[in-house]
Amino acid sequence: MQQEPQASKQDRILSEQDVHEILRNERRRAVIQQLQRTIGEASLRTLAERIAEYETGESPPPRNIRQSVYNSLHQTHLPKLDRQGIIDYDKNRKSVSLRRDAREVNPYMDVFLFDSYRFTWAEYYRSVAVIGFLTLLAVEIGTPIVSAIDSVLWASLFLVAVALSTAYQLRGYRWVLLDRLFGGL
């Protein structure tokens, strides 16, 4: 009886359950976010320092916190992300690099905080569109105060808000864009 070959890290497709398991831990999310900000690679020491800064709000973070983050990343989180095909972790060189497959988790991480509420970018853009539509409708029916400003100006303001939001969002994913543009090189 012939066994089917097991999928390697390169051709593995993550299930939604796998993605949720990966992102369930704040430090694993922080690793992916930090690697996205550094165009895909960093040393374990740098990751531990940045994540400890984030967790404590102190720069530099206390040595014991930095060491705790370093140990948990090295022993638990980076090996798990490596097994799942999200990163490549070289234990000997203590280097971490983001894999192309990390894009699979982006839709699940595509969240921003507003006070203590979590919103996806889709919810944000939908809200801007609905508010823009209702504002333009209010201008057209002559609602006081709102109709004092021309509808073209209102539309322009909402388009600028969308453009600035898009620029901010894309800034966080520049490694993905660079990879798409120059990935084959």
Protein Blocks (a to p, Z undefined) as FASTA:
>chain_A
ZZdddddfklpccdfklmmmmmmpmklmmmmmmmmmnnopacfklmmmmmmmmmnopacd
dfklmmmmmmmmmmmmmmmmmmnomaccdfklopacddfklmmmmmmmmccdehjaccdf
klmmmmmmmmmmmmmmmmmnopghjlmpcfklmmmmmmmmmmmmmmmmmmmmmmmmmmmm
mmmZZ
